[in-house]
Amino acid sequence: MAVIQNKIDFAAVIMVKNANPNGDPLNGNRPRVTYDGLGEISDVCLKRKIRNRLLEKGQGIFVQSDDYKFDEYPSLYSRATGELPKEAFKDKALLRKLSCEKWYDVRAFGQLFAFKGSEAKGVSEGIRGPVSIHPAFSVLPVNASTVQITKSVSSEGDGSKRGSDTMGMKHRVDHGAYVFYGSINPQLATRTGFSQEDALLMKEALIHLFDNDASSARPEGSMELYKLIWWEHGNPTGQYSSAKVHRTLKVSLKEGITEPKDIDDYVIQVEPMEGLVPEILDGN
């Protein structure tokens, strides 16, 4: 597969309704919010969902989560030493080559291989990937609601009184329109072997970002990848900088709307750029 030849920029609009899109473990798992009150979804969270969608498509993924993995390896160390030959841990160039060939997320996002175990020979090699993804931020400040929840059964004891774990809290964003951006760098793609076919797989994963992603915090249908905007430049360095390209996406409220409740309350526009026509795709 030939590596990508031209730079790619992309942007996505996410709609959230009565869901916790990304809880903050340092704040009681409340939805992440900036000091300005804007909702936030971390880039790590977005990459986790992309990896899961690619796993479901049969792609090799190195960084699999403990609660959603398609093999029996208990750690990254065991996956690396179990799937790569011993020679790879003696030769950094070979480690880079074989790991990029085997795992999609390594050749896309990069990976740091730094293991102390005897099988890995104390290897330390950092791979820089061509795909970069920004955190997602809401267009407007979000309202994060908190409700108290109870269990109808006791986990322990004789059932004569409620245990300390009977009461709990649940958090949600009532409504929010979030936007995130990303790009694919051909120069870095030549080092990891990221191909045009890989770029198409990334586009497909983004369109289906929230498939099979429902949970108690994110009920089915509460999160939606509404629009994906995909710019493919005509050369490796790009006809315009990523910053200029990303700024052409405008998400604003319709005239007369002060408190948005639904996607129909927004206007989504992409300003034209000479010689660079975006592909605008609906989410799944």
C-alpha positions in Angstrom: 0.0 0.0 0.0 1.4 3.4 -1.0 1.6 6.0 1.7 -0.6 9.1 1.5 0.8 11.8 -0.8 -1.3 14.8 0.2 -2.1 16.5 3.5 -5.5 15.9 4.9 -7.4 18.1 7.4 -10.7 17.2 9.0 -13.3 18.5 11.5 -16.3 16.9 13.2 -19.4 18.2 14.9 -20.7 16.2 17.8 -24.2 16.6 19.3 -24.7 15.6 23.0 -28.0 15.3 24.7 -28.5 14.1 28.3 -25.2 12.3 28.4 -21.8 12.5 30.1 -19.5 12.6 27.0 -16.2 12.4 29.0 -16.1 12.3 32.8 -13.2 13.9 34.7 -11.9 11.4 37.3 -10.4 14.3 39.3 -13.8 15.9 39.7 -16.0 13.1 40.7 -16.5 12.0 37.1 -18.4 15.1 36.3 -18.4 16.1 32.6 -15.1 17.9 31.7 -15.6 21.6 31.5 -13.1 24.4 30.9 -12.7 27.5 33.1 -15.0 29.3 30.6 -17.7 26.7 31.0 -17.2 25.0 27.7 -17.7 21.3 27.6 -14.6 19.2 26.7 -13.9 15.7 25.3 -10.2 14.8 25.5 -8.3 13.7 22.5 -7.4 10.5 24.4 -11.2 9.8 24.7 -11.7 10.4 21.0 -8.8 8.1 20.1 -10.1 5.4 22.3 -13.4 5.4 20.4 -11.6 5.4 17.0 -9.5 2.4 18.1 -12.6 0.5 19.2 -14.3 1.1 15.9 -11.2 -0.1 14.0 -11.0 -3.1 16.2 -14.5 -4.0 15.2 -13.4 -3.7 11.5 -10.7 -6.3 12.1 -7.8 -3.9 12.2 -4.8 -4.7 14.5 -4.8 -2.3 17.5 -2.0 -2.2 20.0 -3.5 0.0 22.7 -6.7 -2.0 23.6 -8.6 -1.1 26.8 -9.0 -3.8 29.5 -12.8 -3.7 29.2 -12.9 -3.9 25.4 -10.1 -6.0 23.9 -10.0 -8.6 21.2 -7.2 -10.8 22.6 -6.0 -12.2 25.9 -2.9 -10.1 26.5 -3.2 -8.5 30.0 -0.8 -5.6 29.2 1.0 -3.7 26.4 4.2 -5.4 27.4 2.7 -8.9 26.9 1.1 -7.9 23.7 4.4 -6.5 22.3 6.5 -9.4 23.3 3.8 -11.9 22.3 3.3 -10.6 18.8 6.8 -9.3 17.8 9.9 -11.5 17.4 12.7 -11.1 19.9 15.0 -9.6 17.2 12.7 -6.6 17.1 13.7 -5.6 20.6 17.4 -5.5 19.7 16.9 -3.4 16.5 14.9 -0.1 16.8 14.5 0.2 13.1 13.0 -3.4 12.9 10.8 -2.6 15.9 9.4 0.5 14.2 8.9 -1.4 10.9 7.1 -4.5 12.3 5.0 -2.6 14.9 3.7 -0.1 12.2 2.9 -3.0 9.9 1.1 -4.9 12.5 -0.9 -2.3 14.4 -3.0 0.4 12.8 -3.0 2.7 15.8 0.8 2.6 16.0 1.2 3.8 12.4 -1.6 6.3 12.8 -1.0 7.9 16.3 2.5 6.7 17.1 3.6 4.8 20.2 6.2 4.8 22.9 7.8 1.4 23.4 9.6 1.6 26.8 9.6 -1.7 28.6 12.0 -3.0 31.3 11.1 -6.7 31.1 13.8 -9.2 30.2 12.0 -10.2 27.0 11.9 -6.6 25.7 15.7 -6.1 26.5 15.0 -2.7 28.1 13.9 -1.3 24.7 13.0 2.4 24.4 11.8 3.7 21.1 9.3 6.5 20.3 7.3 6.4 17.1 5.6 9.7 16.0 2.4 9.1 14.1 1.0 11.2 11.2 -2.6 11.6 12.6 -3.1 14.3 15.2 -6.5 14.9 16.9 -7.5 17.9 19.0 -9.8 17.7 22.0 -13.4 18.6 21.3 -14.9 21.7 22.8 -18.5 22.8 22.9 -19.6 25.8 20.9 -21.3 27.4 23.9 -21.0 26.9 27.7 -22.8 23.7 28.8 -25.1 23.0 31.7 -23.9 20.0 33.6 -26.7 18.4 35.8 -26.2 16.1 38.7 -28.8 13.7 40.1 -28.6 11.4 43.1 -29.2 7.7 42.4 -29.9 4.8 44.8 -29.8 1.0 44.5 -32.8 -1.1 45.4 -30.6 -3.9 46.7 -27.7 -4.1 49.2 -24.4 -5.4 47.9 -23.4 -6.7 51.4 -24.9 -7.4 54.8 -28.2 -9.0 55.9 -30.4 -6.5 54.1 -31.7 -4.9 57.3 -30.2 -1.6 56.5 -28.7 0.2 53.5 -24.9 0.0 52.9 -22.7 3.0 52.2 -22.6 2.1 48.5 -26.4 2.3 48.1 -26.3 6.1 47.3 -24.6 7.6 44.3 -24.4 10.5 41.9 -24.9 10.6 38.2 -23.9 13.5 36.0 -24.9 14.6 32.5 -24.7 17.4 30.0 -28.2 18.5 29.1 -27.3 19.6 25.6 -24.1 20.6 23.8 -22.7 21.0 20.3 -19.0 20.0 20.3 -16.4 20.5 17.6 -13.0 18.8 17.2 -10.3 19.0 14.5 -7.5 16.8 13.2 -5.0 16.4 10.4 -2.9 13.8 8.6 0.7 14.6 7.8 2.2 12.9 4.7 5.8 13.5 5.8 5.3 11.5 9.0 3.2 9.0 7.1 6.3 8.0 5.1 8.0 6.9 8.3 5.1 4.7 9.6 3.6 3.6 6.3 0.2 5.2 6.8 -1.5 4.7 3.5 -4.4 6.1 1.5 -6.4 3.0 2.5 -5.6 3.8 6.1 -6.9 7.4 5.7 -10.2 6.0 4.3 -10.4 3.7 7.3 -9.9 6.7 9.6 -12.7 8.6 7.8 -15.1 5.6 8.2 -14.2 5.2 11.9 -15.0 8.9 12.5 -18.3 8.6 10.8 -19.2 5.7 13.0 -17.5 7.1 16.1 -20.4 6.3 18.6 -21.5 3.0 17.2 -21.5 0.3 20.0 -20.4 3.0 22.4 -23.5 3.2 24.6 -23.3 3.0 28.4 -25.2 4.2 31.5 -23.5 7.5 31.1 -24.0 7.7 27.4 -27.4 6.1 26.5 -28.0 4.9 23.0 -28.7 7.9 20.8 -27.5 10.5 23.3 -24.3 11.2 21.4 -24.1 11.7 17.7 -21.3 12.4 15.2 -23.5 14.8 13.2 -21.1 16.1 10.5 -17.6 15.2 9.3 -15.8 17.7 7.1 -12.8 16.2 5.2 -10.3 18.4 3.3 -7.8 16.7 1.0 -5.1 19.1 -0.2 -3.4 19.0 -3.5 0.2 18.6 -2.2 2.1 17.2 0.8 2.5 20.5 2.7 -1.1 21.7 2.1 -2.5 24.6 0.1 -3.3 26.3 3.4 -2.3 25.9 7.0 -4.4 23.6 9.1 -5.4 26.6 11.3 -6.8 28.5 8.3 -8.6 25.4 7.1 -10.2 24.6 10.5 -11.4 28.2 10.9 -13.6 27.9 7.8 -16.0 25.7 9.8 -18.5 27.9 11.5 -21.1 26.6 14.0 -23.5 29.2 15.4 -27.0 29.6 16.7 -29.8 30.4 14.4 -31.2 33.9 14.7 -33.6 34.3 17.6 -32.3 31.2 19.4 -30.9 31.9 22.9 -31.0 28.5 24.6 -30.4 25.7 22.1 -32.0 22.4 22.7 -31.5 20.5 19.5 -29.3 20.3 16.4 -32.0 22.3 14.5 -31.1 25.3 16.6 -27.7 25.6 14.9 -26.3 26.8 11.6 -23.3 24.8 10.3 -21.3 26.4 7.5 -18.0 25.8 5.8 -16.6 28.9 4.1 -15.1 28.3 0.7 -11.4 28.3 0.0 -10.0 28.7 -3.5 -8.8 25.3 -4.8 -9.7 23.3 -1.7 -13.2 21.8 -1.8 -14.2 19.8 1.3 -16.1 16.6 1.4 -19.0 17.0 3.9 -20.4 13.8 5.3 -23.3 12.9 7.6 -22.5 10.8 10.6 -24.0 7.3 10.9 
